[in-house]
Amino acid sequence: ATMKTYWRLQSTSICLFPLAVVSMAQTPKEKLEEQWSSLTRMDLYFFLPLCAASYALLTTAFVIALEMTSLANAFILSNLASLVIILGKLILGIQILLLEGTGAVIGLSGAVVCALAPPAVTAETTRRMLGTLASNQEQLGDAIAFLASLGTAMYLILAKKLRYKMDLFLFMFILFSLASAFLLCYMTMTGEEIQLSTDPNVGIFGWMNIVPDRLPLELYMAIVCNIVGTTGYIAVMKYFDPVVITMVMLTEPVIATLLGILAGVEAMPVGQIIVGNAFVILGSIIVISSESKKTESIDATKALKTVEDSSAAAVLRSPKIQTSHKSTTVTAEESPTKVIWKPS
């Protein structure tokens, strides 16, 4: 499972490289220099690698958890990023809007309802969901699934911080490149069989085999899921808070189900799943609507000082100013282009 995750990260990085080159080539040199100068050493050598490591964690922890715990537990515990972000804001003393917190709880409640719906799977899985096969391994799987939520929260927070300072495609290329490198290190340290080859099972370039479940599938995952999907999330972070992005992520299974029904490849879900999906959509709408209630405080001192200095300079250069040496009082007409000095 981890090898396939690595293939997905590596293939996305390769596909992003030409996009990053073209994007930078089309960006004015002055803007590139401005972006580069805004990056601090902490951004380059700590926050950027940490962001990539967090992304590698969220993509890997879920697939590992699936092998150790039930699907329901893995899904629920790996989708708590919105609550993690809200809890982090509370700890840091950042204001949380009532709608924001309420929407997050409602959306996650819907996800829980969906995950706990009766599955059409084997009796073994059902018994696991009822807790009859609870074990230390399953508890460890639950903990690993929760790590995916922590990774998601950290990744989105850092991505929002760094996104303003870098070209979008350059940022995503570096992100996926570093994430794939971190995952490769993890696979090496855990003793997973790896070959520097195109072996379809253990080769680090195994996804390049021209068979239906390798190259075509990986290109689809890289272009549609990662370049369009993941990059789209990062692009809209210019306008939305990370908690909004996490709520939108919860709607992905809902949309996938609807598309599957329309395409005739998915059966109509049971009533419990329909109710859960409705809660997910409602919670997401509430969280997104809460963004319109937020205000942002900025320090406009420098901007006002610049405007005042510019206005004063314009007045001094204006040929329409009339002066008198006997003047003791000054009045100004409310005109942006005319100032008259009236003697007393």
C-alpha positions as CSV (number, residue, x, y, z in Angstrom):
1,A,0.0,0.0,0.0
2,T,2.8,2.4,0.8
3,M,4.5,1.7,-2.5
4,K,1.4,2.7,-4.4
5,T,1.2,5.9,-2.3
6,Y,4.8,6.6,-3.2
7,W,4.0,6.1,-6.9
8,R,1.2,8.6,-6.6
9,L,3.4,11.2,-5.1
10,Q,6.3,10.6,-7.5
11,S,4.1,10.7,-10.6
12,T,2.4,13.9,-9.5
13,S,5.8,15.5,-8.9
14,I,6.9,14.6,-12.4
15,C,3.7,15.9,-14.0
16,L,4.0,19.2,-12.0
17,F,7.5,19.9,-13.1
18,P,6.7,21.3,-16.6
19,L,3.8,23.3,-15.2
20,A,6.1,24.9,-12.6
21,V,8.7,25.8,-15.3
22,V,6.1,27.3,-17.6
23,S,4.4,29.2,-14.7
24,M,7.7,30.7,-13.5
25,A,8.7,31.6,-17.1
26,Q,5.4,33.6,-17.5
27,T,5.8,35.3,-14.2
28,P,7.4,38.8,-14.3
29,K,10.9,38.8,-12.9
30,E,10.0,41.5,-10.4
31,K,7.3,39.4,-8.9
32,L,9.5,36.3,-8.6
33,E,12.2,38.4,-6.8
34,E,9.5,39.8,-4.5
35,Q,8.2,36.3,-3.7
36,W,11.7,34.9,-3.1
37,S,12.7,37.8,-0.9
38,S,9.6,37.3,1.2
39,L,10.7,33.7,2.1
40,T,12.7,33.5,5.3
41,R,15.2,30.8,6.3
42,M,12.6,29.4,8.6
43,D,10.1,29.1,5.7
44,L,12.6,27.4,3.4
45,Y,14.4,25.0,5.8
46,F,11.7,24.3,8.4
47,F,8.1,25.1,7.4
48,L,8.3,23.9,3.8
49,P,9.8,20.5,4.7
50,L,7.4,20.2,7.6
51,C,4.5,20.9,5.2
52,A,5.7,18.2,2.8
53,A,6.2,15.8,5.7
54,S,2.7,16.4,7.0
55,Y,1.3,15.7,3.5
56,A,3.3,12.5,3.3
57,L,1.9,11.6,6.8
58,L,-1.7,12.2,5.9
59,T,-1.5,10.2,2.6
60,T,0.3,7.3,4.2
61,A,-1.3,7.0,7.6
62,F,-4.7,6.3,6.2
63,V,-3.7,3.4,4.0
64,I,-1.6,1.9,6.9
65,A,-4.6,2.3,9.2
66,L,-6.9,0.4,6.8
67,E,-4.7,-2.7,7.2
68,M,-4.9,-2.5,11.0
69,T,-8.4,-1.3,11.9
70,S,-11.9,-1.2,10.5
71,L,-12.9,1.0,7.6
72,A,-15.3,2.9,9.7
73,N,-12.6,3.8,12.4
74,A,-10.0,4.7,9.7
75,F,-12.4,7.0,7.9
76,I,-13.8,8.7,11.0
77,L,-10.4,9.2,12.8
78,S,-8.6,10.4,9.7
79,N,-11.2,13.1,9.0
80,L,-11.0,15.0,12.2
81,A,-8.8,17.8,10.8
82,S,-11.5,20.4,11.1
83,L,-11.9,19.7,14.8
84,V,-8.1,19.6,15.2
85,I,-7.8,23.1,13.6
86,I,-10.7,24.5,15.7
87,L,-9.2,23.0,18.9
88,G,-5.8,24.5,18.0
89,K,-7.4,27.9,17.5
90,L,-9.0,27.7,21.0
91,I,-5.7,26.7,22.6
92,L,-4.0,29.7,20.8
93,G,-6.8,32.1,21.9
94,I,-8.0,32.7,18.3
95,Q,-11.6,33.6,18.0
96,I,-14.0,30.8,16.8
97,L,-17.3,31.8,15.3
98,L,-20.4,29.9,16.5
99,L,-21.3,29.0,13.0
100,E,-17.8,27.7,12.2
101,G,-17.7,25.4,15.2
102,T,-21.4,24.2,14.8
103,G,-20.9,23.5,11.1
104,A,-17.8,21.4,11.8
105,V,-19.5,19.3,14.4
106,I,-22.6,18.8,12.1
107,G,-20.4,17.8,9.1
108,L,-18.3,15.4,11.1
109,S,-21.4,13.9,12.7
110,G,-22.7,13.2,9.2
111,A,-19.4,11.5,8.3
112,V,-19.7,9.3,11.4
113,V,-23.3,8.3,10.4
114,C,-22.1,7.3,7.0
115,A,-19.1,5.4,8.3
116,L,-21.2,3.4,10.7
117,A,-23.9,2.4,8.1
118,P,-24.3,-1.3,7.7
119,P,-21.8,-2.4,5.1
120,A,-22.3,-5.1,2.5
121,V,-19.0,-6.8,3.4
122,T,-17.9,-10.1,5.0
123,A,-18.9,-11.2,8.5
124,E,-15.3,-10.7,9.6
125,T,-15.5,-7.0,8.9
126,T,-18.9,-6.7,10.6
127,R,-17.5,-8.4,13.8
128,R,-14.6,-6.0,13.8
129,M,-16.9,-3.0,13.6
130,L,-18.8,-4.4,16.6
131,G,-15.6,-4.6,18.6
132,T,-15.5,-8.3,19.0
133,L,-12.0,-8.5,17.5
134,A,-10.6,-5.5,19.3
135,S,-6.9,-5.8,19.9
136,N,-3.7,-3.9,20.4
137,Q,-3.1,-3.8,16.7
138,E,-6.5,-2.3,16.1
139,Q,-6.0,0.3,18.7
140,L,-2.7,1.2,17.1
141,G,-4.5,1.4,13.7
142,D,-6.9,3.9,15.3
143,A,-4.0,6.0,16.6
144,I,-2.4,6.0,13.1
145,A,-5.7,7.0,11.5
146,F,-5.8,10.0,13.9
147,L,-2.3,10.9,12.9
148,A,-3.7,11.4,9.4
149,S,-6.0,14.1,10.8
150,L,-3.1,15.8,12.5
151,G,-1.1,15.7,9.3
152,T,-4.0,17.2,7.3
153,A,-4.4,20.0,9.8
154,M,-0.7,20.8,9.9
155,Y,-0.4,20.6,6.1
156,L,-3.3,23.0,5.4
157,I,-2.1,25.5,8.0
158,L,1.4,25.6,6.6
159,A,0.3,25.6,3.0
160,K,-1.8,28.7,3.6
161,K,1.2,30.4,5.2
162,L,3.6,29.5,2.4
163,R,1.2,29.8,-0.6
164,Y,1.4,33.6,-0.6
165,K,5.2,33.5,-0.9
166,M,5.6,31.1,-3.8
167,D,4.2,30.4,-7.2
168,L,1.4,27.9,-6.9
169,F,2.8,25.2,-9.2
170,L,6.4,25.7,-7.9
171,F,5.0,25.2,-4.4
172,M,3.1,22.1,-5.3
173,F,6.1,20.6,-7.2
174,I,8.4,21.1,-4.2
175,L,5.7,19.7,-1.9
176,F,5.1,16.5,-3.8
177,S,8.9,16.0,-4.4
178,L,9.8,16.3,-0.8
179,A,6.8,14.3,0.3
180,S,7.8,11.4,-2.0
181,A,11.4,11.6,-0.7
182,F,10.2,11.5,2.9
183,L,8.0,8.5,2.2
184,L,10.8,6.7,0.4
185,C,13.0,7.2,3.5
186,Y,10.2,5.8,5.7
187,M,9.9,2.7,3.4
188,T,13.6,2.2,3.6
189,M,13.8,2.5,7.4
190,T,10.9,0.0,7.9
191,G,12.5,-2.6,5.7
192,E,10.0,-2.6,2.9
193,E,11.3,-4.3,-0.2
194,I,12.3,-1.6,-2.7
195,Q,14.1,-1.9,-6.1
196,L,15.5,0.8,-8.3
197,S,13.6,-0.6,-11.3
198,T,10.3,-0.6,-13.1
199,D,9.2,-3.8,-11.4
200,P,5.3,-3.6,-11.2
201,N,5.3,-4.6,-7.5
202,V,8.5,-3.3,-5.7
203,G,10.1,-1.0,-8.2
204,I,10.1,2.7,-7.4
205,F,9.3,3.3,-11.1
206,G,6.8,0.4,-11.2
207,W,3.9,2.7,-12.1
208,M,5.5,3.4,-15.5
209,N,4.5,-0.1,-16.8
210,I,2.0,0.3,-19.6
211,V,-0.7,-1.9,-18.2
212,P,-4.2,-0.7,-17.2
213,D,-3.6,-0.7,-13.4
214,R,-0.2,1.1,-13.5
215,L,0.7,3.9,-15.9
216,P,-2.9,4.9,-17.0
217,L,-4.2,4.7,-13.5
218,E,-1.3,6.6,-11.9
219,L,-1.5,9.4,-14.5
220,Y,-5.3,9.7,-13.8
221,M,-4.6,9.9,-10.0
222,A,-1.7,12.4,-10.6
223,I,-3.5,14.7,-13.0
224,V,-7.2,14.5,-11.9
225,C,-6.9,13.8,-8.2
226,N,-3.7,15.7,-7.3
227,I,-3.0,18.4,-9.9
228,V,-6.7,19.3,-10.3
229,G,-8.0,18.4,-6.9
230,T,-5.2,19.0,-4.4
231,T,-3.8,22.0,-6.2
232,G,-7.3,23.4,-6.5
233,Y,-7.6,23.2,-2.7
234,I,-4.3,25.1,-2.2
235,A,-5.3,27.7,-4.8
236,V,-8.5,28.6,-3.1
237,M,-6.8,29.0,0.3
238,K,-6.2,32.5,-0.8
239,Y,-9.8,33.1,0.0
240,F,-10.8,30.5,2.6
241,D,-9.6,29.4,6.0
242,P,-8.1,25.8,6.3
243,V,-11.1,24.6,8.3
244,V,-13.3,25.4,5.2
245,I,-11.1,23.2,3.0
246,T,-11.3,20.3,5.5
247,M,-15.1,20.5,5.4
248,V,-15.1,20.5,1.6
249,M,-12.9,17.4,1.7
250,L,-15.7,15.6,3.6
251,T,-18.0,16.1,0.7
252,E,-15.8,14.1,-1.7
253,P,-17.4,10.7,-1.0
254,V,-20.8,12.4,-1.3
255,I,-20.0,13.8,-4.8
256,A,-18.4,10.5,-5.8
257,T,-21.5,8.6,-4.8
258,L,-23.8,10.9,-6.8
259,L,-21.5,10.7,-9.9
260,G,-21.5,6.9,-9.6
261,I,-25.3,6.8,-9.4
262,L,-25.6,9.0,-12.5
263,A,-23.1,6.9,-14.4
264,G,-25.0,3.7,-13.4
265,V,-22.1,2.1,-11.6
266,E,-23.2,2.8,-8.1
267,A,-26.4,1.6,-6.3
268,M,-28.7,4.0,-4.4
269,P,-27.3,4.2,-0.9
270,V,-29.3,3.2,2.1
271,G,-31.3,5.7,4.2
272,Q,-28.6,6.0,6.9
273,I,-26.0,7.0,4.3
274,I,-28.4,9.5,2.7
275,V,-29.0,11.2,6.1
276,G,-25.3,11.2,6.9
277,N,-24.5,12.8,3.5
278,A,-27.1,15.4,4.1
279,F,-25.4,16.3,7.4
280,V,-22.0,16.5,5.7
281,I,-23.4,18.9,3.1
282,L,-25.3,21.0,5.7
283,G,-22.2,21.3,7.9
284,S,-20.0,22.3,5.0
285,I,-22.5,25.0,3.9
286,I,-22.6,26.4,7.5
287,V,-18.8,26.5,7.8
288,I,-18.4,28.2,4.3
289,S,-21.1,30.7,5.1
290,S,-19.4,31.6,8.4
291,E,-16.4,32.9,6.4
292,S,-18.6,35.9,5.3
293,K,-19.0,36.8,9.0
294,K,-15.3,37.1,9.6
295,T,-13.4,40.4,9.7
296,E,-9.7,40.9,9.4
297,S,-7.7,43.5,11.2
298,I,-4.8,45.1,9.4
299,D,-2.3,47.9,10.2
300,A,-3.0,50.7,7.8
301,T,-0.6,53.2,9.4
302,K,2.0,53.0,6.6
303,A,-0.6,53.2,3.9
304,L,-2.3,56.3,5.5
305,K,1.1,58.0,5.9
306,T,1.9,57.4,2.3
307,V,-1.5,58.9,1.2
308,E,-1.0,61.9,3.5
309,D,2.5,62.6,2.1
310,S,1.3,62.2,-1.5
311,S,-1.6,64.6,-0.8
312,A,0.7,67.2,0.8
313,A,3.1,67.0,-2.1
314,A,0.3,67.4,-4.6
315,V,-1.0,70.5,-2.8
316,L,2.5,72.1,-2.8
317,R,2.9,71.5,-6.6
318,S,-0.6,72.7,-7.5
319,P,-0.5,76.0,-9.6
320,K,-4.0,76.9,-8.3
321,I,-2.9,77.8,-4.8
322,Q,-3.3,81.5,-4.0
323,T,-1.3,82.9,-1.0
324,S,-1.1,86.1,0.9
325,H,1.5,87.3,3.4
326,K,-1.2,88.8,5.6
327,S,-3.0,85.5,5.9
328,T,-3.7,84.4,9.5
329,T,-6.6,81.9,9.0
330,V,-6.8,79.2,6.5
331,T,-9.9,77.5,5.0
332,A,-10.1,74.9,2.2
333,E,-12.8,74.2,-0.2
334,E,-13.8,70.5,-0.4
335,S,-12.3,70.0,-3.8
336,P,-9.5,67.5,-4.6
337,T,-7.9,69.9,-7.1
338,K,-8.4,73.4,-5.7
339,V,-7.2,74.9,-2.4
340,I,-7.7,78.7,-1.7
341,W,-6.0,80.7,1.0
342,K,-8.3,83.6,2.2
343,P,-6.7,86.5,4.1
344,S,-8.4,87.7,7.3
